[in-house]
Amino acid sequence: MFPGMVIRYRLTPLFGIPVTWISEITHVDPPHYFVDDQRFGPYRFWHHQHHFRPVNGGIEMIDTVYYLLKYGPIGTLMHAFVIRKRLEEIFDFRQRSLEQLF
């Protein structure tokens, strides 16, 4: 992983509708953190910080995500009823997966 690395995803985040998401790794400071920013995708703005710190028995990962939605009031309504819950599910799934792996 390195600053400037571009990653292309093909996702079906809502209702099975395929979405292309392109993110760029903008900052890397191993082993402390890395940052990815959306360059193209479903959000108007997406900035995701992954911070790592040693804890008793392992490493804790802390996510900080800043995002803005597209589509004005419709996006706000979708956030209230669908998007917020879906994001929570995605991060919960990743947490469980990491705990199983490590």
N, CA, C and O atoms as CSV, one atom per row, in Angstrom:
chain,resi,resn,atom,element,x,y,z
A,1,MET,N,N,0.842,-1.164,0.000
A,1,MET,CA,C,0.000,0.000,0.000
A,1,MET,C,C,0.894,1.235,0.000
A,1,MET,O,O,1.907,1.283,0.697
A,2,PHE,N,N,0.508,2.228,-0.786
A,2,PHE,CA,C,1.332,3.427,-0.908
A,2,PHE,C,C,0.455,4.600,-1.326
A,2,PHE,O,O,-0.578,4.405,-1.967
A,3,PRO,N,N,0.861,5.823,-0.966
A,3,PRO,CA,C,0.113,6.996,-1.422
A,3,PRO,C,C,0.052,7.028,-2.943
A,3,PRO,O,O,1.054,6.810,-3.625
A,4,GLY,N,N,-1.121,7.300,-3.453
A,4,GLY,CA,C,-1.328,7.318,-4.894
A,4,GLY,C,C,-1.882,6.022,-5.449
A,4,GLY,O,O,-2.299,5.975,-6.607
A,5,MET,N,N,-1.895,4.965,-4.642
A,5,MET,CA,C,-2.457,3.687,-5.078
A,5,MET,C,C,-3.960,3.861,-5.330
A,5,MET,O,O,-4.677,4.397,-4.486
A,6,VAL,N,N,-4.423,3.410,-6.483
A,6,VAL,CA,C,-5.830,3.522,-6.857
A,6,VAL,C,C,-6.442,2.130,-6.863
A,6,VAL,O,O,-5.875,1.187,-7.414
A,7,ILE,N,N,-7.607,2.020,-6.242
A,7,ILE,CA,C,-8.296,0.734,-6.131
A,7,ILE,C,C,-9.685,0.892,-6.745
A,7,ILE,O,O,-10.413,1.834,-6.432
A,8,ARG,N,N,-10.038,-0.037,-7.617
A,8,ARG,CA,C,-11.350,-0.018,-8.273
A,8,ARG,C,C,-12.180,-1.172,-7.739
A,8,ARG,O,O,-11.742,-2.323,-7.744
A,9,TYR,N,N,-13.383,-0.853,-7.278
A,9,TYR,CA,C,-14.298,-1.853,-6.726
A,9,TYR,C,C,-15.545,-1.895,-7.601
A,9,TYR,O,O,-15.910,-0.897,-8.224
A,10,ARG,N,N,-16.180,-3.026,-7.644
A,10,ARG,CA,C,-17.506,-3.157,-8.236
A,10,ARG,C,C,-18.378,-3.705,-7.124
A,10,ARG,O,O,-18.197,-4.843,-6.691
A,11,LEU,N,N,-19.337,-2.889,-6.653
A,11,LEU,CA,C,-20.164,-3.231,-5.495
A,11,LEU,C,C,-21.636,-3.263,-5.871
A,11,LEU,O,O,-22.050,-2.713,-6.891
A,12,THR,N,N,-22.412,-3.918,-5.025
A,12,THR,CA,C,-23.870,-3.835,-5.108
A,12,THR,C,C,-24.365,-3.457,-3.717
A,12,THR,O,O,-24.926,-4.295,-3.010
A,13,PRO,N,N,-24.160,-2.196,-3.316
A,13,PRO,CA,C,-24.439,-1.799,-1.937
A,13,PRO,C,C,-25.916,-1.715,-1.573
A,13,PRO,O,O,-26.284,-2.011,-0.436
A,14,LEU,N,N,-26.760,-1.322,-2.506
A,14,LEU,CA,C,-28.184,-1.161,-2.209
A,14,LEU,C,C,-29.033,-1.732,-3.329
A,14,LEU,O,O,-28.808,-1.444,-4.504
A,15,PHE,N,N,-29.999,-2.535,-2.958
A,15,PHE,CA,C,-31.014,-3.039,-3.875
A,15,PHE,C,C,-30.432,-3.816,-5.057
A,15,PHE,O,O,-31.083,-3.933,-6.095
A,16,GLY,N,N,-29.204,-4.352,-4.910
A,16,GLY,CA,C,-28.585,-5.120,-5.969
A,16,GLY,C,C,-28.146,-4.308,-7.179
A,16,GLY,O,O,-27.836,-4.875,-8.227
A,17,ILE,N,N,-28.117,-2.983,-7.043
A,17,ILE,CA,C,-27.717,-2.114,-8.151
A,17,ILE,C,C,-26.193,-2.024,-8.165
A,17,ILE,O,O,-25.595,-1.606,-7.174
A,18,PRO,N,N,-25.549,-2.414,-9.283
A,18,PRO,CA,C,-24.085,-2.373,-9.329
A,18,PRO,C,C,-23.558,-0.935,-9.369
A,18,PRO,O,O,-24.119,-0.067,-10.039
A,19,VAL,N,N,-22.477,-0.713,-8.640
A,19,VAL,CA,C,-21.862,0.607,-8.545
A,19,VAL,C,C,-20.351,0.432,-8.665
A,19,VAL,O,O,-19.772,-0.472,-8.063
A,20,THR,N,N,-19.725,1.298,-9.442
A,20,THR,CA,C,-18.273,1.337,-9.502
A,20,THR,C,C,-17.787,2.346,-8.478
A,20,THR,O,O,-18.311,3.457,-8.390
A,21,TRP,N,N,-16.784,1.957,-7.706
A,21,TRP,CA,C,-16.211,2.831,-6.684
A,21,TRP,C,C,-14.703,2.832,-6.904
A,21,TRP,O,O,-14.066,1.779,-6.920
A,22,ILE,N,N,-14.146,4.016,-7.073
A,22,ILE,CA,C,-12.700,4.149,-7.223
A,22,ILE,C,C,-12.187,4.959,-6.051
A,22,ILE,O,O,-12.638,6.079,-5.811
A,23,SER,N,N,-11.243,4.389,-5.322
A,23,SER,CA,C,-10.655,5.095,-4.185
A,23,SER,C,C,-9.145,5.206,-4.382
A,23,SER,O,O,-8.527,4.420,-5.100
A,24,GLU,N,N,-8.586,6.196,-3.726
A,24,GLU,CA,C,-7.148,6.416,-3.766
A,24,GLU,C,C,-6.612,6.410,-2.349
A,24,GLU,O,O,-7.173,7.048,-1.458
A,25,ILE,N,N,-5.524,5.689,-2.146
A,25,ILE,CA,C,-4.827,5.739,-0.866
A,25,ILE,C,C,-4.048,7.055,-0.871
A,25,ILE,O,O,-3.149,7.250,-1.689
A,26,THR,N,N,-4.398,7.951,0.046
A,26,THR,CA,C,-3.805,9.288,0.027
A,26,THR,C,C,-2.723,9.489,1.080
A,26,THR,O,O,-1.831,10.317,0.898
A,27,HIS,N,N,-2.791,8.752,2.163
A,27,HIS,CA,C,-1.792,8.868,3.233
A,27,HIS,C,C,-1.508,7.478,3.793
A,27,HIS,O,O,-2.423,6.676,3.975
A,28,VAL,N,N,-0.246,7.202,4.062
A,28,VAL,CA,C,0.154,5.937,4.673
A,28,VAL,C,C,1.265,6.235,5.665
A,28,VAL,O,O,2.262,6.872,5.325
A,29,ASP,N,N,1.088,5.770,6.892
A,29,ASP,CA,C,2.124,5.885,7.920
A,29,ASP,C,C,2.150,4.568,8.695
A,29,ASP,O,O,1.602,4.484,9.794
A,30,PRO,N,N,2.795,3.527,8.119
A,30,PRO,CA,C,2.816,2.231,8.786
A,30,PRO,C,C,3.611,2.306,10.080
A,30,PRO,O,O,4.639,2.982,10.112
A,31,PRO,N,N,3.199,1.669,11.105
A,31,PRO,CA,C,1.999,0.842,11.238
A,31,PRO,C,C,0.839,1.601,11.877
A,31,PRO,O,O,-0.050,0.983,12.463
A,32,HIS,N,N,0.832,2.911,11.776
A,32,HIS,CA,C,-0.123,3.727,12.528
A,32,HIS,C,C,-1.462,3.960,11.824
A,32,HIS,O,O,-2.520,3.834,12.440
A,33,TYR,N,N,-1.411,4.297,10.542
A,33,TYR,CA,C,-2.671,4.586,9.863
A,33,TYR,C,C,-2.492,4.604,8.346
A,33,TYR,O,O,-1.381,4.667,7.819
A,34,PHE,N,N,-3.646,4.544,7.671
A,34,PHE,CA,C,-3.701,4.874,6.249
A,34,PHE,C,C,-5.064,5.485,5.972
A,34,PHE,O,O,-6.016,5.299,6.730
A,35,VAL,N,N,-5.135,6.216,4.872
A,35,VAL,CA,C,-6.352,6.947,4.514
A,35,VAL,C,C,-6.721,6.622,3.073
A,35,VAL,O,O,-5.865,6.601,2.188
A,36,ASP,N,N,-8.019,6.366,2.851
A,36,ASP,CA,C,-8.504,6.250,1.477
A,36,ASP,C,C,-9.584,7.296,1.247
A,36,ASP,O,O,-10.416,7.563,2.115
A,37,ASP,N,N,-9.548,7.878,0.056
A,37,ASP,CA,C,-10.535,8.872,-0.360
A,37,ASP,C,C,-11.198,8.390,-1.642
A,37,ASP,O,O,-10.532,7.904,-2.557
A,38,GLN,N,N,-12.517,8.532,-1.696
A,38,GLN,CA,C,-13.239,8.170,-2.916
A,38,GLN,C,C,-12.894,9.164,-4.012
A,38,GLN,O,O,-12.914,10.375,-3.792
A,39,ARG,N,N,-12.578,8.652,-5.187
A,39,ARG,CA,C,-12.357,9.489,-6.362
A,39,ARG,C,C,-13.569,9.442,-7.293
A,39,ARG,O,O,-13.855,10.408,-8.000
A,40,PHE,N,N,-14.272,8.317,-7.286
A,40,PHE,CA,C,-15.503,8.158,-8.055
A,40,PHE,C,C,-16.336,7.105,-7.349
A,40,PHE,O,O,-15.819,6.048,-6.985
A,41,GLY,N,N,-17.616,7.378,-7.152
A,41,GLY,CA,C,-18.443,6.383,-6.497
A,41,GLY,C,C,-19.773,6.937,-6.042
A,41,GLY,O,O,-20.225,7.980,-6.514
A,42,PRO,N,N,-20.397,6.223,-5.113
A,42,PRO,CA,C,-21.772,6.544,-4.734
A,42,PRO,C,C,-21.923,7.771,-3.837
A,42,PRO,O,O,-23.035,8.273,-3.673
A,43,TYR,N,N,-20.836,8.261,-3.256
A,43,TYR,CA,C,-20.926,9.398,-2.350
A,43,TYR,C,C,-20.435,10.672,-3.021
A,43,TYR,O,O,-19.616,10.633,-3.939
A,44,ARG,N,N,-20.945,11.790,-2.552
A,44,ARG,CA,C,-20.424,13.069,-3.028
A,44,ARG,C,C,-19.019,13.292,-2.486
A,44,ARG,O,O,-18.171,13.896,-3.142
A,45,PHE,N,N,-18.789,12.788,-1.261
A,45,PHE,CA,C,-17.489,12.894,-0.604
A,45,PHE,C,C,-17.333,11.708,0.326
A,45,PHE,O,O,-18.280,11.347,1.026
A,46,TRP,N,N,-16.152,11.089,0.350
A,46,TRP,CA,C,-15.856,9.959,1.244
A,46,TRP,C,C,-14.381,10.029,1.615
A,46,TRP,O,O,-13.507,9.977,0.750
A,47,HIS,N,N,-14.118,10.146,2.910
A,47,HIS,CA,C,-12.755,10.192,3.450
A,47,HIS,C,C,-12.722,9.206,4.608
A,47,HIS,O,O,-13.448,9.375,5.588
A,48,HIS,N,N,-11.883,8.176,4.502
A,48,HIS,CA,C,-11.893,7.069,5.465
A,48,HIS,C,C,-10.494,6.887,6.039
A,48,HIS,O,O,-9.552,6.537,5.328
A,49,GLN,N,N,-10.381,7.130,7.327
A,49,GLN,CA,C,-9.114,6.953,8.040
A,49,GLN,C,C,-9.157,5.626,8.791
A,49,GLN,O,O,-10.142,5.305,9.456
A,50,HIS,N,N,-8.068,4.856,8.672
A,50,HIS,CA,C,-7.913,3.587,9.388
A,50,HIS,C,C,-6.725,3.787,10.344
A,50,HIS,O,O,-5.583,3.907,9.899
A,51,HIS,N,N,-6.995,3.822,11.634
A,51,HIS,CA,C,-5.924,4.002,12.621
A,51,HIS,C,C,-5.716,2.686,13.367
A,51,HIS,O,O,-6.673,1.966,13.652
A,52,PHE,N,N,-4.466,2.382,13.676
A,52,PHE,CA,C,-4.112,1.142,14.365
A,52,PHE,C,C,-3.320,1.493,15.608
A,52,PHE,O,O,-2.445,2.359,15.586
A,53,ARG,N,N,-3.649,0.788,16.719
A,53,ARG,CA,C,-2.864,0.992,17.937
A,53,ARG,C,C,-2.771,-0.319,18.693
A,53,ARG,O,O,-3.713,-1.111,18.726
A,54,PRO,N,N,-1.602,-0.529,19.302
A,54,PRO,CA,C,-1.440,-1.759,20.074
A,54,PRO,C,C,-2.307,-1.730,21.336
A,54,PRO,O,O,-2.417,-0.708,22.014
A,55,VAL,N,N,-2.901,-2.848,21.620
A,55,VAL,CA,C,-3.656,-3.034,22.859
A,55,VAL,C,C,-3.236,-4.380,23.437
A,55,VAL,O,O,-2.620,-5.197,22.753
A,56,ASN,N,N,-3.567,-4.594,24.670
A,56,ASN,CA,C,-3.236,-5.853,25.313
A,56,ASN,C,C,-3.797,-7.013,24.492
A,56,ASN,O,O,-5.013,-7.141,24.348
A,57,GLY,N,N,-2.930,-7.843,23.962
A,57,GLY,CA,C,-3.359,-9.021,23.217
A,57,GLY,C,C,-3.546,-8.800,21.724
A,57,GLY,O,O,-3.995,-9.711,21.028
A,58,GLY,N,N,-3.213,-7.612,21.207
A,58,GLY,CA,C,-3.381,-7.439,19.771
A,58,GLY,C,C,-3.292,-6.007,19.308
A,58,GLY,O,O,-2.602,-5.179,19.904
A,59,ILE,N,N,-3.999,-5.732,18.237
A,59,ILE,CA,C,-4.043,-4.416,17.611
A,59,ILE,C,C,-5.495,-3.993,17.507
A,59,ILE,O,O,-6.356,-4.778,17.110
A,60,GLU,N,N,-5.759,-2.756,17.864
A,60,GLU,CA,C,-7.096,-2.195,17.702
A,60,GLU,C,C,-7.115,-1.330,16.446
A,60,GLU,O,O,-6.212,-0.525,16.220
A,61,MET,N,N,-8.163,-1.506,15.625
A,61,MET,CA,C,-8.331,-0.672,14.445
A,61,MET,C,C,-9.497,0.269,14.696
A,61,MET,O,O,-10.583,-0.154,15.092
A,62,ILE,N,N,-9.257,1.539,14.463
A,62,ILE,CA,C,-10.285,2.562,14.675
A,62,ILE,C,C,-10.543,3.237,13.334
A,62,ILE,O,O,-9.623,3.759,12.703
A,63,ASP,N,N,-11.799,3.220,12.905
A,63,ASP,CA,C,-12.193,3.858,11.656
A,63,ASP,C,C,-12.788,5.228,11.947
A,63,ASP,O,O,-13.576,5.394,12.878
A,64,THR,N,N,-12.402,6.192,11.145
A,64,THR,CA,C,-13.048,7.500,11.148
A,64,THR,C,C,-13.457,7.759,9.711
A,64,THR,O,O,-12.623,7.762,8.806
A,65,VAL,N,N,-14.750,7.978,9.509
A,65,VAL,CA,C,-15.273,8.169,8.163
A,65,VAL,C,C,-16.042,9.482,8.101
A,65,VAL,O,O,-16.922,9.748,8.920
A,66,TYR,N,N,-15.692,10.285,7.121
A,66,TYR,CA,C,-16.433,11.503,6.816
A,66,TYR,C,C,-17.026,11.307,5.429
A,66,TYR,O,O,-16.319,10.928,4.495
A,67,TYR,N,N,-18.319,11.565,5.293
A,67,TYR,CA,C,-18.932,11.399,3.990
A,67,TYR,C,C,-20.111,12.347,3.817
A,67,TYR,O,O,-20.749,12.768,4.782
A,68,LEU,N,N,-20.372,12.663,2.576
A,68,LEU,CA,C,-21.542,13.433,2.182
A,68,LEU,C,C,-22.251,12.656,1.094
A,68,LEU,O,O,-21.620,12.013,0.254
A,69,LEU,N,N,-23.560,12.724,1.121
A,69,LEU,CA,C,-24.354,11.989,0.150
A,69,LEU,C,C,-24.682,12.838,-1.063
A,69,LEU,O,O,-24.666,14.067,-1.004
A,70,LYS,N,N,-24.975,12.172,-2.151
A,70,LYS,CA,C,-25.477,12.822,-3.357
A,70,LYS,C,C,-26.998,12.958,-3.248
A,70,LYS,O,O,-27.608,12.418,-2.325
A,71,TYR,N,N,-27.584,13.653,-4.160
A,71,TYR,CA,C,-29.031,13.695,-4.393
A,71,TYR,C,C,-29.820,14.503,-3.370
A,71,TYR,O,O,-31.017,14.268,-3.205
A,72,GLY,N,N,-29.181,15.454,-2.674
A,72,GLY,CA,C,-29.889,16.399,-1.807
A,72,GLY,C,C,-30.836,15.742,-0.827
A,72,GLY,O,O,-30.452,14.814,-0.116
A,73,PRO,N,N,-32.101,16.226,-0.780
A,73,PRO,CA,C,-33.073,15.700,0.194
A,73,PRO,C,C,-33.361,14.211,0.022
A,73,PRO,O,O,-33.642,13.518,0.999
A,74,ILE,N,N,-33.292,13.716,-1.211
A,74,ILE,CA,C,-33.529,12.284,-1.435
A,74,ILE,C,C,-32.406,11.477,-0.788
A,74,ILE,O,O,-32.662,10.445,-0.167
A,75,GLY,N,N,-31.165,11.940,-0.931
A,75,GLY,CA,C,-30.034,11.283,-0.280
A,75,GLY,C,C,-30.159,11.314,1.230
A,75,GLY,O,O,-29.854,10.329,1.903
A,76,THR,N,N,-30.610,12.443,1.767
A,76,THR,CA,C,-30.811,12.559,3.219
A,76,THR,C,C,-31.865,11.565,3.698
A,76,THR,O,O,-31.690,10.909,4.724
A,77,LEU,N,N,-32.947,11.461,2.956
A,77,LEU,CA,C,-34.005,10.512,3.305
A,77,LEU,C,C,-33.505,9.074,3.213
A,77,LEU,O,O,-33.782,8.256,4.091
A,78,MET,N,N,-32.769,8.770,2.149
A,78,MET,CA,C,-32.211,7.423,1.994
A,78,MET,C,C,-31.227,7.110,3.126
A,78,MET,O,O,-31.155,5.972,3.589
A,79,HIS,N,N,-30.476,8.113,3.567
A,79,HIS,CA,C,-29.537,7.904,4.679
A,79,HIS,C,C,-30.295,7.500,5.933
A,79,HIS,O,O,-29.903,6.562,6.626
A,80,ALA,N,N,-31.362,8.198,6.219
A,80,ALA,CA,C,-32.141,7.929,7.431
A,80,ALA,C,C,-32.736,6.524,7.424
A,80,ALA,O,O,-32.792,5.869,8.465
A,81,PHE,N,N,-33.176,6.060,6.264
A,81,PHE,CA,C,-33.900,4.793,6.216
A,81,PHE,C,C,-33.068,3.603,5.757
A,81,PHE,O,O,-33.408,2.462,6.071
A,82,VAL,N,N,-31.973,3.845,5.012
A,82,VAL,CA,C,-31.253,2.717,4.434
A,82,VAL,C,C,-29.744,2.813,4.613
A,82,VAL,O,O,-29.118,1.884,5.125
A,83,ILE,N,N,-29.161,3.919,4.197
A,83,ILE,CA,C,-27.704,3.998,4.065
A,83,ILE,C,C,-26.989,3.890,5.406
A,83,ILE,O,O,-26.024,3.134,5.523
A,84,ARG,N,N,-27.437,4.625,6.418
A,84,ARG,CA,C,-26.771,4.555,7.727
A,84,ARG,C,C,-26.745,3.122,8.245
A,84,ARG,O,O,-25.708,2.642,8.703
A,85,LYS,N,N,-27.869,2.449,8.173
A,85,LYS,CA,C,-27.948,1.062,8.649
A,85,LYS,C,C,-27.022,0.148,7.832
A,85,LYS,O,O,-26.356,-0.725,8.390
A,86,ARG,N,N,-26.985,0.354,6.522
A,86,ARG,CA,C,-26.137,-0.479,5.662
A,86,ARG,C,C,-24.661,-0.270,5.983
A,86,ARG,O,O,-23.899,-1.236,6.027
A,87,LEU,N,N,-24.244,0.976,6.208
A,87,LEU,CA,C,-22.859,1.241,6.596
A,87,LEU,C,C,-22.517,0.563,7.922
A,87,LEU,O,O,-21.440,-0.015,8.066
A,88,GLU,N,N,-23.424,0.633,8.881
A,88,GLU,CA,C,-23.200,-0.040,10.171
A,88,GLU,C,C,-23.037,-1.544,9.954
A,88,GLU,O,O,-22.162,-2.163,10.560
A,89,GLU,N,N,-23.865,-2.134,9.100
A,89,GLU,CA,C,-23.764,-3.569,8.817
A,89,GLU,C,C,-22.419,-3.915,8.184
A,89,GLU,O,O,-21.812,-4.927,8.533
A,90,ILE,N,N,-21.956,-3.089,7.263
A,90,ILE,CA,C,-20.688,-3.344,6.581
A,90,ILE,C,C,-19.531,-3.309,7.573
A,90,ILE,O,O,-18.681,-4.199,7.566
A,91,PHE,N,N,-19.494,-2.280,8.430
A,91,PHE,CA,C,-18.398,-2.186,9.391
A,91,PHE,C,C,-18.500,-3.251,10.479
A,91,PHE,O,O,-17.477,-3.728,10.970
A,92,ASP,N,N,-19.717,-3.631,10.863
A,92,ASP,CA,C,-19.889,-4.730,11.824
A,92,ASP,C,C,-19.394,-6.046,11.227
A,92,ASP,O,O,-18.730,-6.827,11.909
A,93,PHE,N,N,-19.713,-6.292,9.963
A,93,PHE,CA,C,-19.259,-7.506,9.285
A,93,PHE,C,C,-17.732,-7.542,9.231
A,93,PHE,O,O,-17.121,-8.576,9.501
A,94,ARG,N,N,-17.124,-6.421,8.884
A,94,ARG,CA,C,-15.661,-6.388,8.820
A,94,ARG,C,C,-15.057,-6.652,10.189
A,94,ARG,O,O,-14.062,-7.369,10.301
A,95,GLN,N,N,-15.649,-6.081,11.233
A,95,GLN,CA,C,-15.158,-6.298,12.601
A,95,GLN,C,C,-15.204,-7.792,12.953
A,95,GLN,O,O,-14.223,-8.343,13.453
A,96,ARG,N,N,-16.328,-8.436,12.695
A,96,ARG,CA,C,-16.452,-9.874,12.986
A,96,ARG,C,C,-15.447,-10.683,12.167
A,96,ARG,O,O,-14.833,-11.618,12.681
A,97,SER,N,N,-15.281,-10.323,10.895
A,97,SER,CA,C,-14.341,-11.049,10.035
A,97,SER,C,C,-12.911,-10.923,10.536
A,97,SER,O,O,-12.173,-11.908,10.562
A,98,LEU,N,N,-12.518,-9.727,10.931
A,98,LEU,CA,C,-11.169,-9.530,11.451
A,98,LEU,C,C,-10.950,-10.290,12.751
A,98,LEU,O,O,-9.878,-10.851,12.975
A,99,GLU,N,N,-11.967,-10.309,13.608
A,99,GLU,CA,C,-11.844,-11.050,14.877
A,99,GLU,C,C,-11.685,-12.542,14.614
A,99,GLU,O,O,-10.936,-13.211,15.325
A,100,GLN,N,N,-12.373,-13.076,13.608
A,100,GLN,CA,C,-12.259,-14.493,13.275
A,100,GLN,C,C,-10.885,-14.804,12.678
A,100,GLN,O,O,-10.300,-15.846,12.974
A,101,LEU,N,N,-10.377,-13.907,11.846
A,101,LEU,CA,C,-9.080,-14.130,11.202
A,101,LEU,C,C,-7.920,-14.003,12.184
A,101,LEU,O,O,-6.949,-14.756,12.106
A,102,PHE,N,N,-8.023,-13.056,13.100
A,102,PHE,CA,C,-6.912,-12.770,13.976
A,102,PHE,C,C,-7.244,-13.051,15.427
A,102,PHE,O,O,-6.401,-12.858,16.303
